[in-house]
Structure formats: structure tokens, C-alpha cells
């Protein structure tokens, strides 16, 4: 069964966990590392002839258009991760629309291909920001992958459907949603889709959980960030919880990721949704 392999292309200093420590206005002063770490992921995929979906932050695309070109030239899908990594529920609809339109146009200009997939910064489409789904429809997106069907301090819609599906937006539009994967087991919801959870749980547990999903004939989405395969990144002073979430097992992530890519079948998110007949053939 083919699953969706996805990358949220952002740099180590742009994560929400450091937002209270690092002002966005200071991003330009940081030496970026996202080019080298994204290249490492591209190499890992190329060695295995795997294609994935790269949700690229507009800020990164503007500063490093060569990264977007490398992704597209590798046969991968370029999708949008917004412009400035702001939580949607802290924005007005007008601000969100402006950023979404700007990022989409920028990515399409660089890769010379339609950009129809979207993922919100920190999965911040919650019950407070469902209006953003209508904006995505109106701006020409075909699918979204922002809803996390569990409770978290920064994101999540606990009662949301966990499998890929077509949802009806508050405005009556229709949009394909590929939620971040969870495993329902013994009455619990277990986040097994990647990121910090991939670094927290033993690899054997992640492998077991993802196999369970495939045994149930459910495709899963896996996500990773380039900075997660960059254990030598500079350390940032922040709260204990943010540091724990960000730096835990960075030195083991690339090796675990290699095992995952060898043991499961992956493709782009668009390919998986098309195979499921949720998106039309292109």
C-alpha cells in the first residue's frame, strides 16, 4: 500500500516552539541551513527512487529558490506551507488570504507548475480557524493536510475524521483533506505520523503502529522537517519543553528515517489521493 511521504520545508529557527524567543523580523540575520538539510532528504529519497510532497515555506522559497527547483527537478510535488509560518488562528482571514496567495504564486513561478496542496504552519487549522478551508478553495487549492485528529496544546481537532476524505467547508465548498495520521488502539489515539513523535517513540513502535494502519487498509501520511536530519544545528535558548520537543534524538532521526523508507511504500500526497480517487488524474 502506498503512503504519503511529506516534508515541511522550514529552517530550524522558524519553528513555533522558538517563536517567543526569536522574532520573525530577525530571521534574515540567521545563517540558513535548510538548503543542506533538504538536499540530504532529497538524496535519501533519490537513492530509493521515492517521490514525496514538499510543503515549502514561502520565506524559504523567496530566499532560496534553488531549493524549490531542486525539489521539482527531482520529480517531487511542490506544495505550500504558507508564507511566514504564522499560526492561522492568530491571523485575520484577510491576512491569511494575502499570505496564501503570495506563497502559491511564488512557488508556481519558481517551479513552473500548479501548486494545489497546502499544509498550515503547526497544523493550525483548528475549530477556531475552519474558515481558512474556504480561503484555500477560493485560492485554487485542491487538497489540504493540516488537520490533526487529536488534542494538543497548539493544534488539533479531536473529533475529526482520521482517513483521507472530502470535507465540506463552513462556506459549503468541498476540499480533499488528508489528515495527519493517528492510530486508534485500545481506546487511545496515538500520534504516529512523524516529526517529534517519530523521534520520541522507539522505531520498533513506529513501525508496528504504521503497519497496523496499512493492515486496516488505511494509507498514512508521514512528515519530517529538514532540520530533523541536521543534528549539528545551533542550539537556541528556549523553554525546557520547546527544547525537549525540538532537540530530542536529532542524532538518530536520519538513520530511523532510512529504515522507514526501506520498509514502507511511499509516493507523493497527490499520487496517493489520486489512487484513492479523491483527486482527478492530471
ChimeraX attribute file (.defattr): number of C-alpha atoms within 10 A of each C-alpha:
attribute: neighborCount
match mode: 1-to-1
recipient: residues
	/A:1	12
	/A:2	18
	/A:3	22
	/A:4	22
	/A:5	25
	/A:6	25
	/A:7	22
	/A:8	24
	/A:9	27
	/A:10	27
	/A:11	24
	/A:12	22
	/A:13	24
	/A:14	18
	/A:15	18
	/A:16	17
	/A:17	19
	/A:18	18
	/A:19	15
	/A:20	10
	/A:21	13
	/A:22	17
	/A:23	11
	/A:24	14
	/A:25	7
	/A:26	9
	/A:27	14
	/A:28	10
	/A:29	7
	/A:30	10
	/A:31	10
	/A:32	18
	/A:33	17
	/A:34	20
	/A:35	19
	/A:36	15
	/A:37	21
	/A:38	26
	/A:39	15
	/A:40	16
	/A:41	19
	/A:42	19
	/A:43	13
	/A:44	16
	/A:45	19
	/A:46	13
	/A:47	8
	/A:48	11
	/A:49	12
	/A:50	19
	/A:51	22
	/A:52	26
	/A:53	25
	/A:54	29
	/A:55	27
	/A:56	26
	/A:57	26
	/A:58	26
	/A:59	22
	/A:60	21
	/A:61	21
	/A:62	16
	/A:63	11
	/A:64	14
	/A:65	17
	/A:66	15
	/A:67	22
	/A:68	27
	/A:69	16
	/A:70	16
	/A:71	21
	/A:72	18
	/A:73	11
	/A:74	17
	/A:75	15
	/A:76	21
	/A:77	26
	/A:78	26
	/A:79	31
	/A:80	31
	/A:81	30
	/A:82	27
	/A:83	24
	/A:84	17
	/A:85	21
	/A:86	20
	/A:87	19
	/A:88	23
	/A:89	18
	/A:90	12
	/A:91	13
	/A:92	12
	/A:93	16
	/A:94	10
	/A:95	11
	/A:96	21
	/A:97	19
	/A:98	15
	/A:99	18
	/A:100	25
	/A:101	18
	/A:102	14
	/A:103	25
	/A:104	26
	/A:105	16
	/A:106	20
	/A:107	24
	/A:108	17
	/A:109	13
	/A:110	16
	/A:111	20
	/A:112	12
	/A:113	12
	/A:114	16
	/A:115	22
	/A:116	20
	/A:117	25
	/A:118	24
	/A:119	24
	/A:120	24
	/A:121	24
	/A:122	21
	/A:123	20
	/A:124	25
	/A:125	25
	/A:126	21
	/A:127	14
	/A:128	12
	/A:129	16
	/A:130	17
	/A:131	17
	/A:132	24
	/A:133	24
	/A:134	20
	/A:135	21
	/A:136	23
	/A:137	19
	/A:138	13
	/A:139	15
	/A:140	14
	/A:141	22
	/A:142	20
	/A:143	27
	/A:144	24
	/A:145	22
	/A:146	23
	/A:147	27
	/A:148	27
	/A:149	23
	/A:150	19
	/A:151	12
	/A:152	10
	/A:153	5
	/A:154	12
	/A:155	21
	/A:156	21
	/A:157	18
	/A:158	16
	/A:159	10
	/A:160	14
	/A:161	15
	/A:162	21
	/A:163	17
	/A:164	22
	/A:165	16
	/A:166	14
	/A:167	16
	/A:168	14
	/A:169	17
	/A:170	12
	/A:171	12
	/A:172	9
	/A:173	14
	/A:174	16
	/A:175	21
	/A:176	20
	/A:177	25
	/A:178	29
	/A:179	23
	/A:180	24
	/A:181	27
	/A:182	22
	/A:183	18
	/A:184	14
	/A:185	10
	/A:186	7
	/A:187	7
	/A:188	10
	/A:189	15
	/A:190	16
	/A:191	21
	/A:192	25
	/A:193	23
	/A:194	22
	/A:195	19
	/A:196	22
	/A:197	15
	/A:198	22
	/A:199	23
	/A:200	16
	/A:201	15
	/A:202	11
	/A:203	18
	/A:204	9
	/A:205	12
	/A:206	21
	/A:207	17
	/A:208	11
	/A:209	20
	/A:210	24
	/A:211	17
	/A:212	15
	/A:213	17
	/A:214	15
	/A:215	11
	/A:216	9
	/A:217	10
	/A:218	18
	/A:219	23
	/A:220	29
	/A:221	27
	/A:222	22
	/A:223	22
	/A:224	21
	/A:225	24
	/A:226	23
	/A:227	25
	/A:228	24
	/A:229	22
	/A:230	20
	/A:231	17
	/A:232	9
	/A:233	17
	/A:234	11
	/A:235	12
	/A:236	15
	/A:237	11
	/A:238	15
	/A:239	12
	/A:240	9
	/A:241	9
	/A:242	16
	/A:243	15
	/A:244	14
	/A:245	15
	/A:246	21
	/A:247	17
	/A:248	16
	/A:249	18
	/A:250	19
	/A:251	15
	/A:252	14
	/A:253	21
	/A:254	20
	/A:255	12
	/A:256	17
	/A:257	19
	/A:258	14
	/A:259	12
	/A:260	17
	/A:261	15
	/A:262	12
	/A:263	11
	/A:264	14
	/A:265	13
	/A:266	26
	/A:267	20
	/A:268	23
	/A:269	29
	/A:270	24
	/A:271	22
	/A:272	23
	/A:273	22
	/A:274	14
	/A:275	13
	/A:276	13
	/A:277	10
	/A:278	19
	/A:279	17
	/A:280	12
	/A:281	10
	/A:282	6
